[in-house]
């Protein structure tokens, strides 16, 4: 008589240890644990997620935070108002001498269906007085 192999029974998800698929429990924090770790009220933690880019996820109505991601977020310095303004001015200045700028702006305004100037023109330089930059 031939030998038959015994079929293995599927393992139920409830029988698997949570750490087998989620990693160590200390790596993922709940909102309360993240607040305790940061020594902040829970509302401030949620505020930091919303306004300051702190990494966190809302899963089935519950917040979860990866501890290492929070540590990395904390280690990166936040830009000041002065550095943000300097970066914006540098970006704006980079376009100053671009020969295609006027054509790009015209194309954008045409797609939006809005004229650039009050007289309905799409050209930036249309009707400008070269002496004072006004109409």
VMD Tcl script that builds the backbone (N, CA, C; Angstrom):
set m [mol new atoms 405]
animate dup $m
set s [atomselect $m all]
$s set {name element resname resid chain x y z} {
  {N N UNK 1 A 0.833 -1.152 0.000}
  {CA C UNK 1 A 0.000 0.000 0.000}
  {C C UNK 1 A 0.902 1.247 0.000}
  {N N UNK 2 A 0.594 2.240 -0.888}
  {CA C UNK 2 A 1.442 3.432 -0.954}
  {C C UNK 2 A 1.235 4.319 0.265}
  {N N UNK 3 A 2.302 4.945 0.652}
  {CA C UNK 3 A 2.240 5.863 1.786}
  {C C UNK 3 A 1.749 7.226 1.330}
  {N N UNK 4 A 0.837 7.762 2.021}
  {CA C UNK 4 A 0.346 9.103 1.690}
  {C C UNK 4 A 0.893 10.086 2.704}
  {N N UNK 5 A 1.164 11.257 2.185}
  {CA C UNK 5 A 1.650 12.303 3.088}
  {C C UNK 5 A 0.470 12.955 3.782}
  {N N UNK 6 A 0.691 13.266 5.007}
  {CA C UNK 6 A -0.328 13.920 5.795}
  {C C UNK 6 A -0.344 15.404 5.410}
  {N N UNK 7 A -1.532 15.908 5.078}
  {CA C UNK 7 A -1.648 17.312 4.719}
  {C C UNK 7 A -1.446 18.169 5.955}
  {N N UNK 8 A -0.703 19.247 5.763}
  {CA C UNK 8 A -0.502 20.145 6.897}
  {C C UNK 8 A -1.708 21.067 7.029}
  {N N UNK 9 A -2.053 21.313 8.251}
  {CA C UNK 9 A -3.184 22.186 8.529}
  {C C UNK 9 A -2.720 23.639 8.433}
  {N N UNK 10 A -3.545 24.511 7.821}
  {CA C UNK 10 A -3.160 25.927 7.762}
  {C C UNK 10 A -3.132 26.520 9.168}
  {N N UNK 11 A -2.202 27.397 9.380}
  {CA C UNK 11 A -2.074 28.044 10.677}
  {C C UNK 11 A -3.029 29.224 10.710}
  {N N UNK 12 A -3.839 29.274 11.733}
  {CA C UNK 12 A -4.761 30.392 11.878}
  {C C UNK 12 A -3.989 31.626 12.309}
  {N N UNK 13 A -4.464 32.778 11.827}
  {CA C UNK 13 A -3.790 34.034 12.126}
  {C C UNK 13 A -3.720 34.286 13.633}
  {N N UNK 14 A -4.735 33.879 14.352}
  {CA C UNK 14 A -4.744 34.109 15.795}
  {C C UNK 14 A -3.682 33.287 16.518}
  {N N UNK 15 A -3.209 32.221 15.865}
  {CA C UNK 15 A -2.194 31.378 16.499}
  {C C UNK 15 A -0.776 31.930 16.302}
  {N N UNK 16 A -0.619 32.865 15.370}
  {CA C UNK 16 A 0.698 33.442 15.112}
  {C C UNK 16 A 0.962 34.523 16.148}
  {N N UNK 17 A 2.160 34.549 16.629}
  {CA C UNK 17 A 2.546 35.586 17.570}
  {C C UNK 17 A 2.520 36.941 16.865}
  {N N UNK 18 A 1.979 37.982 17.486}
  {CA C UNK 18 A 1.936 39.299 16.844}
  {C C UNK 18 A 3.308 39.796 16.416}
  {N N UNK 19 A 4.343 39.480 17.158}
  {CA C UNK 19 A 5.678 39.952 16.796}
  {C C UNK 19 A 6.203 39.293 15.533}
  {N N UNK 20 A 5.609 38.165 15.132}
  {CA C UNK 20 A 6.078 37.475 13.928}
  {C C UNK 20 A 5.792 38.294 12.676}
  {N N UNK 21 A 4.699 39.049 12.644}
  {CA C UNK 21 A 4.413 39.847 11.464}
  {C C UNK 21 A 4.415 41.349 11.734}
  {N N UNK 22 A 4.453 41.798 12.957}
  {CA C UNK 22 A 4.488 43.224 13.270}
  {C C UNK 22 A 5.838 43.700 13.781}
  {N N UNK 23 A 6.733 42.801 14.049}
  {CA C UNK 23 A 8.002 43.193 14.634}
  {C C UNK 23 A 7.852 43.340 16.138}
  {N N UNK 24 A 8.912 43.706 16.808}
  {CA C UNK 24 A 8.840 43.880 18.261}
  {C C UNK 24 A 7.803 44.932 18.622}
  {N N UNK 25 A 7.062 44.692 19.690}
  {CA C UNK 25 A 5.967 45.588 20.061}
  {C C UNK 25 A 6.442 46.981 20.426}
  {N N UNK 26 A 7.668 47.159 20.833}
  {CA C UNK 26 A 8.173 48.479 21.183}
  {C C UNK 26 A 8.454 49.357 19.976}
  {N N UNK 27 A 8.442 48.797 18.756}
  {CA C UNK 27 A 8.745 49.577 17.555}
  {C C UNK 27 A 7.557 50.388 17.060}
  {N N UNK 28 A 6.347 49.907 17.311}
  {CA C UNK 28 A 5.135 50.603 16.897}
  {C C UNK 28 A 4.433 51.086 18.152}
  {N N UNK 29 A 4.161 52.394 18.202}
  {CA C UNK 29 A 3.578 52.996 19.393}
  {C C UNK 29 A 2.141 53.430 19.133}
  {N N UNK 30 A 1.320 53.340 20.148}
  {CA C UNK 30 A -0.030 53.891 20.101}
  {C C UNK 30 A 0.079 55.391 20.350}
  {N N UNK 31 A -1.031 56.102 20.244}
  {CA C UNK 31 A -1.021 57.532 20.511}
  {C C UNK 31 A -0.580 57.827 21.941}
  {N N UNK 32 A -1.101 57.072 22.884}
  {CA C UNK 32 A -0.735 57.286 24.286}
  {C C UNK 32 A 0.756 57.024 24.507}
  {N N UNK 33 A 1.274 55.959 23.888}
  {CA C UNK 33 A 2.700 55.635 24.032}
  {C C UNK 33 A 3.577 56.682 23.363}
  {N N UNK 34 A 3.150 57.157 22.188}
  {CA C UNK 34 A 3.920 58.197 21.493}
  {C C UNK 34 A 3.919 59.487 22.303}
  {N N UNK 35 A 2.778 59.836 22.880}
  {CA C UNK 35 A 2.693 61.039 23.710}
  {C C UNK 35 A 3.598 60.911 24.936}
  {N N UNK 36 A 3.593 59.747 25.554}
  {CA C UNK 36 A 4.464 59.525 26.718}
  {C C UNK 36 A 5.930 59.577 26.301}
  {N N UNK 37 A 6.250 58.991 25.159}
  {CA C UNK 37 A 7.627 58.987 24.670}
  {C C UNK 37 A 8.113 60.410 24.410}
  {N N UNK 38 A 7.242 61.239 23.832}
  {CA C UNK 38 A 7.614 62.621 23.517}
  {C C UNK 38 A 7.399 63.572 24.690}
  {N N UNK 39 A 6.739 63.063 25.744}
  {CA C UNK 39 A 6.408 63.864 26.927}
  {C C UNK 39 A 5.542 65.059 26.543}
  {N N UNK 40 A 4.502 64.755 25.760}
  {CA C UNK 40 A 3.554 65.761 25.289}
  {C C UNK 40 A 2.129 65.261 25.499}
  {N N UNK 41 A 1.165 66.177 25.537}
  {CA C UNK 41 A -0.230 65.731 25.539}
  {C C UNK 41 A -0.571 65.090 24.191}
  {N N UNK 42 A -1.534 64.187 24.193}
  {CA C UNK 42 A -1.920 63.499 22.965}
  {C C UNK 42 A -2.364 64.473 21.889}
  {N N UNK 43 A -3.048 65.548 22.275}
  {CA C UNK 43 A -3.517 66.534 21.299}
  {C C UNK 43 A -2.345 67.219 20.595}
  {N N UNK 44 A -1.242 67.444 21.319}
  {CA C UNK 44 A -0.063 68.049 20.701}
  {C C UNK 44 A 0.602 67.090 19.711}
  {N N UNK 45 A 0.559 65.801 19.998}
  {CA C UNK 45 A 1.125 64.806 19.084}
  {C C UNK 45 A 0.331 64.794 17.782}
  {N N UNK 46 A -0.988 64.784 17.883}
  {CA C UNK 46 A -1.830 64.812 16.683}
  {C C UNK 46 A -1.614 66.122 15.933}
  {N N UNK 47 A -1.463 67.214 16.646}
  {CA C UNK 47 A -1.177 68.504 16.020}
  {C C UNK 47 A 0.146 68.491 15.271}
  {N N UNK 48 A 1.150 67.828 15.835}
  {CA C UNK 48 A 2.456 67.736 15.172}
  {C C UNK 48 A 2.362 66.904 13.904}
  {N N UNK 49 A 1.515 65.890 13.905}
  {CA C UNK 49 A 1.307 65.087 12.696}
  {C C UNK 49 A 0.670 65.952 11.623}
  {N N UNK 50 A -0.338 66.735 12.003}
  {CA C UNK 50 A -1.085 67.542 11.038}
  {C C UNK 50 A -0.301 68.736 10.529}
  {N N UNK 51 A 0.441 69.412 11.398}
  {CA C UNK 51 A 1.055 70.672 10.984}
  {C C UNK 51 A 2.565 70.638 10.800}
  {N N UNK 52 A 3.242 69.683 11.398}
  {CA C UNK 52 A 4.697 69.688 11.338}
  {C C UNK 52 A 5.284 68.465 10.651}
  {N N UNK 53 A 4.430 67.630 10.084}
  {CA C UNK 53 A 4.923 66.492 9.325}
  {C C UNK 53 A 5.467 65.337 10.142}
  {N N UNK 54 A 5.070 65.255 11.406}
  {CA C UNK 54 A 5.524 64.123 12.210}
  {C C UNK 54 A 4.912 62.842 11.635}
  {N N UNK 55 A 5.711 61.793 11.468}
  {CA C UNK 55 A 5.188 60.568 10.865}
  {C C UNK 55 A 4.254 59.811 11.803}
  {N N UNK 56 A 3.084 59.504 11.295}
  {CA C UNK 56 A 2.089 58.745 12.039}
  {C C UNK 56 A 0.977 58.340 11.090}
  {N N UNK 57 A 0.254 57.293 11.440}
  {CA C UNK 57 A -0.833 56.801 10.590}
  {C C UNK 57 A -2.072 56.559 11.426}
  {N N UNK 58 A -3.201 56.922 10.839}
  {CA C UNK 58 A -4.490 56.635 11.449}
  {C C UNK 58 A -5.005 55.358 10.805}
  {N N UNK 59 A -5.036 54.274 11.573}
  {CA C UNK 59 A -5.439 52.965 11.064}
  {C C UNK 59 A -6.676 52.513 11.828}
  {N N UNK 60 A -7.759 52.338 11.095}
  {CA C UNK 60 A -9.028 51.929 11.710}
  {C C UNK 60 A -9.391 52.800 12.908}
  {N N UNK 61 A -9.159 54.101 12.758}
  {CA C UNK 61 A -9.520 55.039 13.811}
  {C C UNK 61 A -8.540 55.127 14.962}
  {N N UNK 62 A -7.403 54.438 14.869}
  {CA C UNK 62 A -6.406 54.466 15.944}
  {C C UNK 62 A -5.056 54.903 15.380}
  {N N UNK 63 A -4.373 55.775 16.114}
  {CA C UNK 63 A -3.078 56.277 15.675}
  {C C UNK 63 A -1.976 55.265 15.972}
  {N N UNK 64 A -1.052 55.138 15.033}
  {CA C UNK 64 A 0.139 54.304 15.208}
  {C C UNK 64 A 1.353 55.100 14.743}
  {N N UNK 65 A 2.446 54.954 15.487}
  {CA C UNK 65 A 3.674 55.683 15.217}
  {C C UNK 65 A 4.843 54.718 15.232}
  {N N UNK 66 A 5.671 54.777 14.227}
  {CA C UNK 66 A 6.883 53.970 14.177}
  {C C UNK 66 A 7.957 54.727 14.958}
  {N N UNK 67 A 8.461 54.102 15.989}
  {CA C UNK 67 A 9.379 54.772 16.900}
  {C C UNK 67 A 10.613 55.301 16.184}
  {N N UNK 68 A 11.191 54.520 15.304}
  {CA C UNK 68 A 12.405 54.956 14.615}
  {C C UNK 68 A 12.126 56.145 13.695}
  {N N UNK 69 A 10.926 56.190 13.093}
  {CA C UNK 69 A 10.553 57.318 12.241}
  {C C UNK 69 A 10.390 58.581 13.077}
  {N N UNK 70 A 9.834 58.441 14.273}
  {CA C UNK 70 A 9.705 59.594 15.168}
  {C C UNK 70 A 11.078 60.099 15.601}
  {N N UNK 71 A 11.987 59.186 15.881}
  {CA C UNK 71 A 13.341 59.581 16.271}
  {C C UNK 71 A 14.029 60.330 15.139}
  {N N UNK 72 A 13.854 59.847 13.918}
  {CA C UNK 72 A 14.458 60.524 12.769}
  {C C UNK 72 A 13.829 61.906 12.578}
  {N N UNK 73 A 12.519 62.002 12.705}
  {CA C UNK 73 A 11.820 63.276 12.579}
  {C C UNK 73 A 12.329 64.273 13.618}
  {N N UNK 74 A 12.553 63.796 14.844}
  {CA C UNK 74 A 13.055 64.663 15.901}
  {C C UNK 74 A 14.483 65.139 15.638}
  {N N UNK 75 A 15.266 64.317 14.956}
  {CA C UNK 75 A 16.676 64.656 14.759}
  {C C UNK 75 A 16.905 65.674 13.645}
  {N N UNK 76 A 15.920 65.886 12.793}
  {CA C UNK 76 A 16.065 66.835 11.692}
  {C C UNK 76 A 15.609 68.200 12.171}
  {N N UNK 77 A 16.452 69.199 11.970}
  {CA C UNK 77 A 16.093 70.537 12.430}
  {C C UNK 77 A 15.008 71.135 11.537}
  {N N UNK 78 A 14.138 71.895 12.145}
  {CA C UNK 78 A 13.051 72.545 11.429}
  {C C UNK 78 A 13.537 73.881 10.876}
  {N N UNK 79 A 13.117 74.224 9.650}
  {CA C UNK 79 A 13.548 75.511 9.093}
  {C C UNK 79 A 12.892 76.675 9.836}
  {N N UNK 80 A 13.631 77.759 9.952}
  {CA C UNK 80 A 13.097 78.957 10.592}
  {C C UNK 80 A 12.375 79.798 9.550}
  {N N UNK 81 A 11.687 80.823 10.005}
  {CA C UNK 81 A 10.990 81.727 9.087}
  {C C UNK 81 A 11.998 82.385 8.146}
  {N N UNK 82 A 13.147 82.757 8.683}
  {CA C UNK 82 A 14.162 83.409 7.862}
  {C C UNK 82 A 14.696 82.476 6.773}
  {N N UNK 83 A 14.950 81.213 7.116}
  {CA C UNK 83 A 15.464 80.296 6.103}
  {C C UNK 83 A 14.404 79.965 5.058}
  {N N UNK 84 A 13.139 79.893 5.464}
  {CA C UNK 84 A 12.061 79.670 4.495}
  {C C UNK 84 A 11.948 80.838 3.526}
  {N N UNK 85 A 11.982 82.075 4.061}
  {CA C UNK 85 A 11.895 83.258 3.214}
  {C C UNK 85 A 13.084 83.351 2.262}
  {N N UNK 86 A 14.262 83.046 2.755}
  {CA C UNK 86 A 15.449 83.077 1.897}
  {C C UNK 86 A 15.339 82.054 0.775}
  {N N UNK 87 A 14.807 80.884 1.080}
  {CA C UNK 87 A 14.638 79.856 0.054}
  {C C UNK 87 A 13.619 80.293 -0.996}
  {N N UNK 88 A 12.523 80.917 -0.556}
  {CA C UNK 88 A 11.524 81.412 -1.508}
  {C C UNK 88 A 12.094 82.499 -2.411}
  {N N UNK 89 A 12.851 83.415 -1.821}
  {CA C UNK 89 A 13.459 84.472 -2.626}
  {C C UNK 89 A 14.483 83.914 -3.607}
  {N N UNK 90 A 15.235 82.911 -3.182}
  {CA C UNK 90 A 16.209 82.293 -4.076}
  {C C UNK 90 A 15.516 81.608 -5.247}
  {N N UNK 91 A 14.393 80.942 -4.976}
  {CA C UNK 91 A 13.645 80.295 -6.055}
  {C C UNK 91 A 13.077 81.326 -7.016}
  {N N UNK 92 A 12.514 82.400 -6.472}
  {CA C UNK 92 A 11.944 83.439 -7.330}
  {C C UNK 92 A 13.047 84.096 -8.164}
  {N N UNK 93 A 14.191 84.337 -7.563}
  {CA C UNK 93 A 15.303 84.949 -8.290}
  {C C UNK 93 A 15.871 84.055 -9.368}
  {N N UNK 94 A 15.740 82.754 -9.195}
  {CA C UNK 94 A 16.270 81.820 -10.188}
  {C C UNK 94 A 15.532 81.943 -11.516}
  {N N UNK 95 A 14.288 82.395 -11.489}
  {CA C UNK 95 A 13.482 82.539 -12.702}
  {C C UNK 95 A 13.668 83.906 -13.363}
  {N N UNK 96 A 14.328 84.824 -12.693}
  {CA C UNK 96 A 14.421 86.211 -13.147}
  {C C UNK 96 A 14.898 86.341 -14.595}
  {N N UNK 97 A 15.942 85.653 -14.963}
  {CA C UNK 97 A 16.530 85.786 -16.295}
  {C C UNK 97 A 16.159 84.653 -17.239}
  {N N UNK 98 A 15.168 83.849 -16.880}
  {CA C UNK 98 A 14.770 82.727 -17.734}
  {C C UNK 98 A 14.078 83.262 -18.988}
  {N N UNK 99 A 14.600 82.955 -20.181}
  {CA C UNK 99 A 14.002 83.478 -21.410}
  {C C UNK 99 A 12.617 82.894 -21.708}
  {N N UNK 100 A 12.276 81.766 -21.100}
  {CA C UNK 100 A 10.985 81.127 -21.365}
  {C C UNK 100 A 9.917 81.462 -20.336}
  {N N UNK 101 A 10.265 82.258 -19.338}
  {CA C UNK 101 A 9.327 82.545 -18.256}
  {C C UNK 101 A 8.036 83.181 -18.760}
  {N N UNK 102 A 8.153 84.195 -19.575}
  {CA C UNK 102 A 6.959 84.893 -20.050}
  {C C UNK 102 A 6.051 83.956 -20.841}
  {N N UNK 103 A 6.637 83.102 -21.676}
  {CA C UNK 103 A 5.835 82.151 -22.451}
  {C C UNK 103 A 5.140 81.136 -21.534}
  {N N UNK 104 A 5.847 80.688 -20.502}
  {CA C UNK 104 A 5.241 79.725 -19.574}
  {C C UNK 104 A 4.071 80.346 -18.817}
  {N N UNK 105 A 4.257 81.585 -18.329}
  {CA C UNK 105 A 3.186 82.256 -17.594}
  {C C UNK 105 A 1.995 82.490 -18.515}
  {N N UNK 106 A 2.269 82.920 -19.752}
  {CA C UNK 106 A 1.185 83.131 -20.710}
  {C C UNK 106 A 0.397 81.842 -20.938}
  {N N UNK 107 A 1.094 80.749 -21.110}
  {CA C UNK 107 A 0.435 79.458 -21.346}
  {C C UNK 107 A -0.422 79.051 -20.139}
  {N N UNK 108 A 0.090 79.265 -18.950}
  {CA C UNK 108 A -0.658 78.930 -17.733}
  {C C UNK 108 A -1.944 79.746 -17.659}
  {N N UNK 109 A -1.832 81.046 -17.901}
  {CA C UNK 109 A -3.012 81.900 -17.840}
  {C C UNK 109 A -4.018 81.556 -18.933}
  {N N UNK 110 A -3.545 81.214 -20.125}
  {CA C UNK 110 A -4.456 80.829 -21.212}
  {C C UNK 110 A -5.227 79.560 -20.826}
  {N N UNK 111 A -4.525 78.580 -20.258}
  {CA C UNK 111 A -5.200 77.341 -19.858}
  {C C UNK 111 A -6.258 77.602 -18.793}
  {N N UNK 112 A -6.000 78.555 -17.930}
  {CA C UNK 112 A -6.962 78.889 -16.881}
  {C C UNK 112 A -8.084 79.784 -17.393}
  {N N UNK 113 A -7.902 80.313 -18.617}
  {CA C UNK 113 A -8.922 81.178 -19.191}
  {C C UNK 113 A -8.954 82.560 -18.581}
  {N N UNK 114 A -7.820 83.016 -18.068}
  {CA C UNK 114 A -7.758 84.340 -17.449}
  {C C UNK 114 A -6.684 85.169 -18.124}
  {N N UNK 115 A -7.005 86.424 -18.456}
  {CA C UNK 115 A -5.968 87.291 -19.021}
  {C C UNK 115 A -5.004 87.748 -17.934}
  {N N UNK 116 A -3.793 88.081 -18.340}
  {CA C UNK 116 A -2.787 88.555 -17.390}
  {C C UNK 116 A -3.018 90.018 -17.060}
  {N N UNK 117 A -3.290 90.814 -18.093}
  {CA C UNK 117 A -3.440 92.250 -17.882}
  {C C UNK 117 A -4.916 92.643 -17.862}
  {N N UNK 118 A -5.156 93.861 -17.436}
  {CA C UNK 118 A -6.530 94.352 -17.326}
  {C C UNK 118 A -7.208 94.491 -18.679}
  {N N UNK 119 A -6.424 94.732 -19.749}
  {CA C UNK 119 A -7.026 94.925 -21.071}
  {C C UNK 119 A -7.285 93.603 -21.790}
  {N N UNK 120 A -7.045 92.484 -21.120}
  {CA C UNK 120 A -7.342 91.182 -21.712}
  {C C UNK 120 A -6.177 90.532 -22.422}
  {N N UNK 121 A -5.008 91.155 -22.368}
  {CA C UNK 121 A -3.833 90.611 -23.031}
  {C C UNK 121 A -3.270 89.435 -22.226}
  {N N UNK 122 A -2.606 88.545 -22.937}
  {CA C UNK 122 A -1.939 87.425 -22.272}
  {C C UNK 122 A -0.438 87.653 -22.131}
  {N N UNK 123 A 0.091 88.730 -22.671}
  {CA C UNK 123 A 1.534 88.976 -22.582}
  {C C UNK 123 A 1.847 89.799 -21.343}
  {N N UNK 124 A 2.870 89.401 -20.600}
  {CA C UNK 124 A 3.262 90.133 -19.400}
  {C C UNK 124 A 3.701 91.548 -19.736}
  {N N UNK 125 A 4.441 91.697 -20.829}
  {CA C UNK 125 A 5.012 92.996 -21.167}
  {C C UNK 125 A 4.062 93.871 -21.957}
  {N N UNK 126 A 2.872 93.389 -22.292}
  {CA C UNK 126 A 1.917 94.153 -23.089}
  {C C UNK 126 A 1.463 95.399 -22.340}
  {N N UNK 127 A 1.680 96.556 -22.942}
  {CA C UNK 127 A 1.189 97.805 -22.381}
  {C C UNK 127 A 2.013 98.350 -21.232}
  {N N UNK 128 A 3.163 97.750 -20.935}
  {CA C UNK 128 A 3.977 98.256 -19.827}
  {C C UNK 128 A 4.815 99.437 -20.295}
  {N N UNK 129 A 4.890 100.438 -19.469}
  {CA C UNK 129 A 5.740 101.591 -19.727}
  {C C UNK 129 A 7.143 101.210 -19.304}
  {N N UNK 130 A 8.135 101.215 -20.197}
  {CA C UNK 130 A 9.480 100.775 -19.838}
  {C C UNK 130 A 10.156 101.635 -18.792}
  {N N UNK 131 A 9.679 102.893 -18.590}
  {CA C UNK 131 A 10.351 103.779 -17.633}
  {C C UNK 131 A 10.018 103.441 -16.181}
  {N N UNK 132 A 8.745 103.141 -15.891}
  {CA C UNK 132 A 8.397 102.904 -14.495}
  {C C UNK 132 A 7.751 101.549 -14.237}
  {N N UNK 133 A 7.597 100.722 -15.272}
  {CA C UNK 133 A 7.063 99.386 -15.087}
  {C C UNK 133 A 5.564 99.367 -14.854}
  {N N UNK 134 A 4.896 100.519 -15.104}
  {CA C UNK 134 A 3.447 100.581 -14.932}
  {C C UNK 134 A 2.801 100.816 -16.280}
  {N N UNK 135 A 1.500 100.591 -16.333}
  {CA C UNK 135 A 0.728 100.861 -17.545}
  {C C UNK 135 A 0.615 102.333 -17.773}
}
mol reanalyze $m
mol bondsrecalc $m
mol representation Tube
mol addrep $m
